[in-house]
Amino acid sequence: MTPEEMSSEMSQRSKREVLLRMRERYQGRGREGRSRLIDELCELCGYERKHAIKVLNGKLPVVGGKARRGGPRRQYGEEERSILKDIWLAAEQPCGKRLKAVVPLWLPYYEARQGNLEKAVRERVLRLSAATIDRLLQPCRVAQGSRGRCGTRPGTLLRREIPIRTEHWDVQGPGWLEADTVAHCGESMEGDFCWSLTLTDVHTQWTETRAIWNKGQHAVHQRVAEIEKALAFPILGFDSDNGGEFLNWHLARYFLTRESPVAFTRSRPYRKNDNARVEQKNWTHVRQLVGYDRLGEPRQAERLNELYVKEWVPFRNFFCPVMKHLRTEVEGSRKKRIYDEPKTPFDRLKACAGVDPREIEGLERLKARLDPFQLKKRIERRLRAVFAAGVKESYGRAA
């Protein structure tokens, strides 16, 4: 019988008893006795000679013992994971690279609520790498839901007047906006329901969101005008899809008949990447907040708009870093997307030379009055009120 066959026939418990006994004998033997004992162990258990020496010397555990995993010892544990999880959940579950930029921004607010952290703990949390953050939060991540329906309906009235944007804007300052709408229709596009209007600045990623009822042309025009008043910079370019809520005379006159006309363009039909920045914000700024349920009552549109204006827009623009895609490198069959450093839209706006300093000062004063954790609580409270309004209205009609 070969040593491998003998080893396989021995139970783990028997092998452990033999090894423990042989280790005791090994310590009291001379050179020749130790050599014979090593030969015996190799024949009995099928070990390599070097491995048998390490086991008998106590450098390796016997079979059935608990070995320490290879590699360096863990530096971070449940304490760091708990801090990260609280910030990660409140910041809308960003990826590790963006969360690494979130932590130093949010940690003072966290300590104001939970008490000052020990110096060593604080230092460990701040030096966490993006990869370590992702690894620590892996047990906390949850699967996302399904996609919703597309609510874009072609607008043919002004297709000849509104040119197609054939290339991406190469801009060095704010004012060039991409626009889109999101339907809160649930499983059916029939009837009346609420829509979200999203405008994203290409350079700073500053994003404004508003709620409207039925995305009528006049209502969309009103919301766009409200957003322009709220912006810290003038609108220089406006690019939308081919939906009728954008390609109409209300917006055309609004942008094209002013003293300094806005560059009003549209994307190619069925090419979502033409408006990739605002399409991405449709997920992070609308779907992650509201989900895919149907908002079928006018009162819900009013309450959702209040949530957007008072809490959601400041929360996302002041306290949530974003990354901008710079280029894509092709290496054979692989594509590698290169992004810049995560920064909040407000930090990007402050770095722009042409922005009015008075506008920046006003935004600085607004940010100083805000706490991201308190904003998060108010967002959750207002969001519950949005859905409660739909239940009450439906119950009232049924009664």
C-alpha positions as CSV (number, residue, x, y, z in Angstrom):
1,M,0.0,0.0,0.0
2,T,1.4,3.4,-1.0
3,P,1.8,6.3,1.6
4,E,-1.0,8.2,-0.2
5,E,-3.4,5.2,0.2
6,M,-2.5,4.8,3.8
7,S,-3.0,8.5,4.4
8,S,-6.4,8.5,2.8
9,E,-7.6,5.6,5.0
10,M,-6.8,7.3,8.2
11,S,-9.5,9.5,9.7
12,Q,-8.7,13.1,10.6
13,R,-9.1,12.3,14.3
14,S,-6.7,9.4,14.1
15,K,-4.1,11.4,12.1
16,R,-4.3,14.2,14.7
17,E,-3.7,11.8,17.6
18,V,-0.7,10.3,15.7
19,L,0.8,13.6,14.9
20,L,0.5,15.0,18.5
21,R,2.2,11.8,19.8
22,M,5.0,12.0,17.2
23,R,5.6,15.6,18.0
24,E,6.2,14.7,21.7
25,R,8.6,12.0,20.7
26,Y,10.4,14.2,18.2
27,Q,11.4,16.7,20.9
28,G,13.4,14.2,22.9
29,R,15.2,12.5,20.0
30,G,18.7,13.0,18.7
31,R,19.7,13.7,15.1
32,E,19.3,10.1,13.9
33,G,16.2,9.5,15.9
34,R,14.5,12.6,14.5
35,S,15.5,11.6,10.9
36,R,13.9,8.2,11.4
37,L,10.8,9.8,12.9
38,I,10.5,12.2,9.9
39,D,10.8,9.2,7.5
40,E,8.0,7.4,9.5
41,L,5.7,10.4,9.3
42,C,6.3,10.9,5.6
43,E,5.5,7.2,4.9
44,L,2.4,7.2,7.2
45,C,0.8,10.5,6.1
46,G,2.2,11.0,2.6
47,Y,3.9,14.3,3.6
48,E,6.8,15.9,1.8
49,R,9.9,15.9,4.1
50,K,10.1,19.7,4.6
51,H,6.4,19.8,5.5
52,A,6.8,17.0,8.0
53,I,9.7,18.8,9.7
54,K,7.6,22.0,10.0
55,V,4.7,20.0,11.5
56,L,6.9,18.2,14.0
57,N,8.7,21.5,15.0
58,G,5.3,23.1,15.7
59,K,5.7,25.7,12.9
60,L,2.5,24.3,11.2
61,P,-0.7,23.1,13.0
62,V,-1.5,19.4,13.1
63,V,-4.4,18.1,11.0
64,G,-7.7,19.5,12.5
65,G,-6.0,22.5,14.0
66,K,-7.1,26.0,13.0
67,A,-4.5,27.7,10.8
68,R,-4.2,31.5,10.4
69,R,-5.0,32.5,6.8
70,G,-2.0,33.6,4.7
71,G,-1.1,37.2,4.0
72,P,-0.9,40.2,6.3
73,R,-3.1,40.5,9.4
74,R,-6.3,42.4,9.1
75,Q,-6.0,46.1,9.9
76,Y,-9.7,46.9,9.7
77,G,-12.7,45.3,11.3
78,E,-16.3,45.8,12.4
79,E,-15.7,49.2,13.9
80,E,-14.5,50.7,10.6
81,R,-17.2,48.8,8.7
82,S,-19.9,50.2,10.9
83,I,-18.8,53.8,10.3
84,L,-18.5,53.2,6.6
85,K,-21.9,51.6,6.4
86,D,-23.6,54.5,8.1
87,I,-22.0,57.1,5.8
88,W,-22.4,54.8,2.7
89,L,-26.2,54.3,3.3
90,A,-26.8,58.0,4.0
91,A,-24.8,59.0,0.8
92,E,-27.0,56.8,-1.5
93,Q,-24.6,53.9,-1.6
94,P,-21.7,55.2,-3.8
95,C,-19.0,53.0,-5.1
96,G,-15.7,52.7,-3.3
97,K,-13.9,55.4,-5.3
98,R,-16.6,58.0,-4.7
99,L,-17.1,56.9,-1.1
100,K,-13.4,57.5,-0.4
101,A,-14.0,61.2,-1.4
102,V,-17.3,61.2,0.7
103,V,-15.7,60.1,3.9
104,P,-13.5,63.1,4.7
105,L,-16.4,65.4,3.7
106,W,-19.0,63.6,5.9
107,L,-16.9,62.5,8.8
108,P,-17.2,65.8,10.8
109,Y,-21.0,65.6,10.5
110,Y,-20.8,62.0,11.6
111,E,-18.8,62.8,14.7
112,A,-21.1,65.7,15.5
113,R,-24.0,63.2,15.7
114,Q,-22.2,60.1,17.1
115,G,-19.4,61.7,19.2
116,N,-15.7,62.1,18.4
117,L,-13.9,59.0,17.2
118,E,-10.7,57.8,18.8
119,K,-7.7,59.2,17.0
120,A,-6.5,55.8,15.8
121,V,-9.9,54.8,14.5
122,R,-10.3,58.1,12.7
123,E,-6.9,57.8,11.0
124,R,-7.7,54.2,9.9
125,V,-11.0,55.3,8.4
126,L,-9.5,58.2,6.5
127,R,-6.6,56.1,5.0
128,L,-8.9,53.4,3.7
129,S,-8.3,52.8,0.0
130,A,-11.2,52.5,-2.5
131,A,-10.6,48.7,-2.9
132,T,-10.6,48.1,0.9
133,I,-13.8,50.1,1.2
134,D,-15.5,47.9,-1.4
135,R,-14.2,44.8,0.3
136,L,-15.5,45.9,3.8
137,L,-18.9,46.9,2.4
138,Q,-19.4,43.8,0.2
139,P,-21.7,42.0,2.8
140,C,-23.8,45.2,2.9
141,R,-24.6,45.6,-0.7
142,V,-28.0,44.6,-2.1
143,A,-29.3,43.8,-5.5
144,Q,-31.1,46.5,-7.4
145,G,-34.5,46.2,-9.0
146,S,-35.7,46.0,-12.6
147,R,-35.6,48.8,-15.2
148,G,-38.7,50.9,-16.0
149,R,-40.4,51.9,-19.2
150,C,-39.3,54.5,-21.7
151,G,-41.7,57.4,-21.9
152,T,-40.2,59.4,-24.7
153,R,-42.6,60.2,-27.5
154,P,-41.2,61.8,-30.6
155,G,-41.9,65.5,-31.2
156,T,-42.0,66.3,-35.0
157,L,-43.1,69.9,-34.9
158,L,-39.6,71.5,-34.7
159,R,-37.3,68.8,-36.0
160,R,-36.1,71.0,-38.8
161,E,-35.6,74.1,-36.6
162,I,-33.8,72.3,-33.7
163,P,-30.5,70.8,-35.1
164,I,-29.0,67.5,-34.1
165,R,-25.9,67.7,-32.1
166,T,-23.4,65.6,-34.0
167,E,-20.6,65.6,-31.5
168,H,-20.1,66.0,-27.8
169,W,-19.6,69.5,-26.4
170,D,-15.9,70.2,-25.6
171,V,-16.6,72.8,-22.9
172,Q,-14.3,74.4,-20.3
173,G,-17.0,76.0,-18.1
174,P,-20.5,75.7,-16.9
175,G,-23.7,76.5,-18.8
176,W,-24.0,73.6,-21.3
177,L,-27.0,71.5,-20.1
178,E,-28.4,68.1,-21.1
179,A,-32.1,67.5,-20.4
180,D,-34.3,64.5,-20.0
181,T,-37.5,63.3,-18.4
182,V,-38.4,60.2,-16.4
183,A,-41.8,58.6,-16.2
184,H,-43.3,57.6,-12.8
185,C,-45.9,55.4,-14.5
186,G,-45.4,52.1,-12.8
187,E,-46.2,49.2,-15.2
188,S,-48.5,51.2,-17.5
189,M,-48.1,54.4,-19.6
190,E,-51.9,54.8,-19.7
191,G,-53.6,57.8,-18.0
192,D,-52.1,60.7,-16.1
193,F,-49.1,60.5,-13.8
194,C,-46.0,62.4,-12.5
195,W,-42.8,63.0,-14.4
196,S,-39.3,64.1,-13.3
197,L,-37.4,66.7,-15.3
198,T,-33.6,66.5,-15.0
199,L,-31.0,69.0,-16.2
200,T,-27.3,68.3,-15.9
201,D,-24.4,70.7,-16.5
202,V,-21.8,68.9,-18.7
203,H,-18.7,70.6,-17.1
204,T,-19.6,70.7,-13.4
205,Q,-22.2,67.8,-13.2
206,W,-24.4,70.2,-11.3
207,T,-27.9,68.7,-11.6
208,E,-31.3,70.2,-11.0
209,T,-34.4,68.0,-10.8
210,R,-38.1,69.0,-10.8
211,A,-41.4,67.2,-10.8
212,I,-44.2,67.9,-13.2
213,W,-47.7,66.6,-13.9
214,N,-48.1,64.9,-17.3
215,K,-45.0,66.7,-18.8
216,G,-47.1,69.1,-20.8
217,Q,-45.2,71.6,-23.0
218,H,-46.1,74.6,-20.9
219,A,-45.3,72.9,-17.6
220,V,-41.9,71.8,-18.9
221,H,-41.2,75.4,-20.1
222,Q,-42.1,76.7,-16.6
223,R,-39.9,74.2,-14.8
224,V,-36.9,75.0,-17.1
225,A,-37.4,78.7,-16.4
226,E,-37.4,78.0,-12.6
227,I,-34.3,76.0,-12.9
228,E,-32.5,78.7,-14.8
229,K,-33.3,81.2,-12.0
230,A,-31.9,78.8,-9.5
231,L,-28.6,78.2,-11.3
232,A,-25.4,80.1,-10.4
233,F,-24.5,80.4,-14.1
234,P,-26.3,81.4,-17.3
235,I,-27.5,78.7,-19.8
236,L,-25.3,78.7,-22.9
237,G,-26.4,75.4,-24.5
238,F,-29.5,73.2,-24.1
239,D,-29.5,69.6,-25.5
240,S,-32.5,67.2,-25.2
241,D,-33.8,64.1,-26.8
242,N,-36.5,64.2,-29.5
243,G,-39.5,64.2,-27.1
244,G,-42.4,66.5,-27.7
245,E,-42.0,68.0,-24.2
246,F,-38.8,69.6,-25.5
247,L,-39.3,70.1,-29.2
248,N,-42.1,72.7,-29.0
249,W,-42.6,76.4,-29.6
250,H,-42.6,77.2,-25.9
251,L,-39.0,76.2,-25.4
252,A,-37.9,77.3,-28.8
253,R,-39.1,80.9,-28.2
254,Y,-37.7,80.8,-24.7
255,F,-34.2,79.9,-25.8
256,L,-33.9,81.3,-29.4
257,T,-35.6,84.7,-29.1
258,R,-33.6,86.2,-26.3
259,E,-30.9,88.8,-26.7
260,S,-28.1,86.1,-26.5
261,P,-29.7,83.0,-28.0
262,V,-29.0,79.6,-26.3
263,A,-27.6,76.8,-28.5
264,F,-30.7,74.6,-28.6
265,T,-29.9,71.1,-30.0
266,R,-31.3,67.6,-29.9
267,S,-29.7,64.1,-29.8
268,R,-30.0,61.5,-32.5
269,P,-33.2,59.3,-32.3
270,Y,-32.6,56.1,-30.2
271,R,-29.0,57.1,-29.3
272,K,-29.0,57.5,-25.5
273,N,-25.2,57.9,-25.4
274,D,-25.7,61.3,-27.0
275,N,-27.1,62.5,-23.7
276,A,-25.1,60.1,-21.5
277,R,-24.5,62.5,-18.6
278,V,-28.2,63.2,-18.0
279,E,-29.1,59.6,-18.7
280,Q,-26.8,58.5,-15.9
281,K,-28.4,61.1,-13.6
282,N,-31.8,59.7,-14.3
283,W,-30.7,56.7,-12.3
284,T,-28.7,58.3,-9.5
285,H,-31.0,61.3,-9.0
286,V,-34.4,59.9,-9.8
287,R,-34.7,56.1,-9.8
288,Q,-32.5,55.6,-6.8
289,L,-34.8,58.0,-4.9
290,V,-38.3,57.4,-6.2
291,G,-38.0,53.9,-7.7
292,Y,-40.4,52.6,-10.3
293,D,-43.8,52.9,-8.6
294,R,-46.6,54.8,-10.2
295,L,-47.2,58.3,-8.9
296,G,-50.7,58.9,-10.3
297,E,-52.0,61.8,-8.2
298,P,-51.4,65.6,-8.9
299,R,-50.7,66.1,-5.2
300,Q,-47.8,63.7,-5.4
301,A,-46.2,65.8,-8.1
302,E,-46.4,68.9,-5.9
303,R,-44.8,67.1,-2.9
304,L,-42.1,65.4,-5.0
305,N,-41.2,68.8,-6.4
306,E,-40.8,70.3,-2.9
307,L,-38.6,67.3,-2.0
308,Y,-36.4,68.0,-5.1
309,V,-36.0,71.7,-4.5
310,K,-35.6,71.9,-0.7
311,E,-33.6,68.7,0.1
312,W,-32.6,66.5,-2.8
313,V,-30.9,69.0,-5.1
314,P,-28.7,70.5,-2.2
315,F,-27.9,67.0,-1.0
316,R,-26.7,65.7,-4.3
317,N,-24.8,68.9,-5.4
318,F,-23.1,69.8,-2.1
319,F,-22.4,66.4,-0.5
320,C,-22.2,63.7,-3.2
321,P,-19.0,63.5,-5.2
322,V,-19.2,62.4,-8.9
323,M,-16.6,61.3,-11.4
324,K,-16.4,62.5,-15.0
325,H,-15.4,60.2,-17.8
326,L,-12.3,61.5,-19.5
327,R,-11.4,59.0,-22.1
328,T,-11.5,55.3,-23.0
329,E,-8.3,53.4,-23.7
330,V,-8.4,50.4,-25.9
331,E,-5.8,47.6,-25.3
332,G,-6.4,44.8,-27.7
333,S,-9.9,43.4,-26.9
334,R,-10.1,45.3,-23.6
335,K,-11.6,48.8,-23.0
336,K,-10.5,50.8,-20.0
337,R,-12.5,53.8,-19.0
338,I,-10.5,56.6,-17.4
339,Y,-12.2,58.9,-14.9
340,D,-11.1,62.0,-13.0
341,E,-10.9,62.4,-9.3
342,P,-14.3,62.3,-7.4
343,K,-15.5,65.8,-6.5
344,T,-18.8,67.3,-5.6
345,P,-20.6,69.4,-8.3
346,F,-20.2,72.4,-5.9
347,D,-16.4,71.9,-5.7
348,R,-16.2,71.7,-9.5
349,L,-18.3,74.9,-9.8
350,K,-16.0,76.8,-7.4
351,A,-13.0,75.9,-9.5
352,C,-14.6,77.6,-12.6
353,A,-13.1,81.0,-13.3
354,G,-16.1,82.6,-15.0
355,V,-18.7,82.1,-12.2
356,D,-19.9,85.2,-10.3
357,P,-18.2,85.2,-6.8
358,R,-21.4,86.5,-5.2
359,E,-23.2,83.4,-6.4
360,I,-20.5,81.2,-4.9
361,E,-20.7,83.0,-1.6
362,G,-24.5,82.5,-1.5
363,L,-24.0,78.8,-2.1
364,E,-21.3,78.6,0.5
365,R,-23.7,80.2,3.1
366,L,-26.4,77.7,2.1
367,K,-24.0,74.7,2.5
368,A,-22.8,76.0,5.9
369,R,-26.4,75.7,7.2
370,L,-26.9,72.1,6.0
371,D,-26.0,68.7,7.5
372,P,-26.1,65.7,5.1
373,F,-27.4,63.4,7.8
374,Q,-30.3,65.7,8.7
375,L,-31.0,66.2,4.9
376,K,-31.2,62.5,4.5
377,K,-33.7,62.2,7.3
378,R,-35.8,65.0,5.8
379,I,-35.6,63.3,2.4
380,E,-36.9,60.1,3.8
381,R,-39.7,61.9,5.6
382,R,-40.8,63.8,2.5
383,L,-40.6,60.7,0.4
384,R,-43.0,58.9,2.7
385,A,-45.3,61.8,2.4
386,V,-45.1,61.6,-1.4
387,F,-46.3,58.0,-1.4
388,A,-48.8,58.6,1.4
389,A,-50.5,61.3,-0.7
390,G,-51.2,58.8,-3.5
391,V,-52.7,56.4,-1.0
392,K,-55.0,59.0,0.6
393,E,-56.2,60.4,-2.8
394,S,-57.0,56.9,-4.1
395,Y,-58.8,56.0,-0.9
396,G,-60.8,59.3,-1.0
397,R,-62.1,58.6,-4.5
398,A,-62.9,55.0,-3.7
399,A,-65.0,56.2,-0.7
